[in-house]
Amino acid sequence: MNCTEHRKNGVSVLEVDDPDFMINKPQDLLDLISDYSIKKIIVRKENVNEAFFDLKTGMAGDILQKASSYRIYLGIVGDFSGIESQSFRDFIYESNRTKQIVFKETVNEVLRVFCR
């Protein structure tokens, strides 16, 4: 898998840059942290199953729960301006406030949050 490790202010963040990687379930995230021993991860929006962006599926909640339980920080990078669901826009807003799962447009924006 193509990955880059970013180190800033003594913090390591793994950026997954592999179009074939996909988070389809919470276990995919856990497998990633066990493979690389890093708890701060950046993935592209395209690396997350579309079901994640529909709160009715429960996938976002399941992943958020696993991230919280295992103290995993997940940055999802992409353009979220086209999301029509007010519920999901509220989810993004609240997630960005907690700084554990963040939705940003660029990798650098995620690094600023995770590496303070």
C-alpha positions as CSV (number, residue, x, y, z in Angstrom):
1,M,0.0,0.0,0.0
2,N,1.3,3.5,-0.8
3,C,1.6,5.5,2.3
4,T,3.6,8.6,3.5
5,E,4.5,9.2,7.1
6,H,4.4,12.9,8.0
7,R,6.3,14.0,11.1
8,K,5.6,17.4,12.5
9,N,6.2,18.7,16.1
10,G,7.1,15.2,17.2
11,V,3.8,13.7,15.9
12,S,3.6,11.0,13.3
13,V,0.7,10.9,10.9
14,L,0.2,8.3,8.2
15,E,-1.2,9.4,4.9
16,V,-2.7,6.7,2.8
17,D,-2.2,7.5,-0.9
18,D,-3.5,4.3,-2.5
19,P,-6.6,4.4,-4.7
20,D,-7.1,0.7,-4.1
21,F,-7.4,1.1,-0.3
22,M,-11.0,1.3,1.0
23,I,-12.5,1.6,4.4
24,N,-15.7,-0.5,4.2
25,K,-16.0,-1.3,7.9
26,P,-14.5,-0.3,11.2
27,Q,-12.1,-3.4,11.1
28,D,-10.4,-1.9,8.0
29,L,-9.3,1.1,10.1
30,L,-8.1,-1.2,12.9
31,D,-6.1,-3.3,10.5
32,L,-4.5,-0.2,9.1
33,I,-3.3,1.0,12.6
34,S,-2.1,-2.5,13.5
35,D,-0.1,-2.7,10.2
36,Y,1.6,0.7,10.7
37,S,1.5,1.2,14.4
38,I,0.4,4.8,14.0
39,K,-2.9,6.1,15.5
40,K,-3.2,9.3,13.4
41,I,-4.3,8.6,9.8
42,I,-5.2,10.6,6.7
43,V,-7.3,9.1,3.9
44,R,-9.0,10.6,0.9
45,K,-12.7,10.8,0.7
46,E,-12.6,8.3,-2.1
47,N,-11.0,5.7,0.2
48,V,-14.1,5.7,2.4
49,N,-17.1,3.6,1.3
50,E,-20.1,5.8,0.2
51,A,-22.2,4.3,2.9
52,F,-20.2,6.2,5.5
53,F,-21.7,9.5,4.1
54,D,-25.2,8.2,4.7
55,L,-25.8,8.4,8.4
56,K,-28.8,6.0,8.2
57,T,-26.4,3.1,7.4
58,G,-24.7,3.5,10.8
59,M,-21.2,3.1,9.3
60,A,-20.0,6.6,10.3
61,G,-21.2,6.0,13.9
62,D,-19.5,2.5,14.0
63,I,-16.2,4.0,12.8
64,L,-16.5,6.9,15.1
65,Q,-17.1,4.5,18.0
66,K,-14.0,2.4,17.1
67,A,-11.9,5.5,16.6
68,S,-12.9,6.7,20.0
69,S,-12.4,3.4,21.8
70,Y,-8.9,2.9,20.3
71,R,-8.0,6.6,20.4
72,I,-7.5,6.7,16.6
73,Y,-7.4,10.1,14.9
74,L,-8.8,10.0,11.3
75,G,-8.5,12.8,8.8
76,I,-10.7,12.5,5.7
77,V,-9.5,14.8,2.9
78,G,-11.8,15.9,0.1
79,D,-14.4,18.3,-1.1
80,F,-17.4,18.0,1.2
81,S,-19.2,21.1,-0.1
82,G,-21.6,19.0,-2.2
83,I,-23.0,17.0,0.7
84,E,-26.7,17.8,0.7
85,S,-27.7,16.0,4.0
86,Q,-28.0,18.6,6.8
87,S,-27.5,15.7,9.3
88,F,-24.2,14.8,7.7
89,R,-23.1,18.4,7.5
90,D,-23.8,18.7,11.2
91,F,-21.9,15.5,11.8
92,I,-18.9,17.0,10.0
93,Y,-19.1,20.2,12.1
94,E,-19.3,18.3,15.4
95,S,-16.5,15.9,14.3
96,N,-14.2,18.8,13.4
97,R,-14.8,20.3,16.8
98,T,-13.7,17.1,18.6
99,K,-10.6,17.0,16.4
100,Q,-10.6,13.2,16.5
101,I,-12.2,12.6,13.2
102,V,-11.8,15.6,10.9
103,F,-13.0,16.5,7.5
104,K,-10.7,18.9,5.7
105,E,-10.0,19.9,2.1
106,T,-6.2,19.3,2.2
107,V,-3.7,17.1,3.9
108,N,-2.0,20.2,5.4
109,E,-5.2,21.3,7.1
110,V,-5.4,17.9,8.8
111,L,-1.8,18.0,9.8
112,R,-2.4,21.4,11.4
113,V,-5.1,19.9,13.5
114,F,-3.3,16.6,14.4
115,C,0.2,18.0,15.0
116,R,-0.3,20.9,17.3
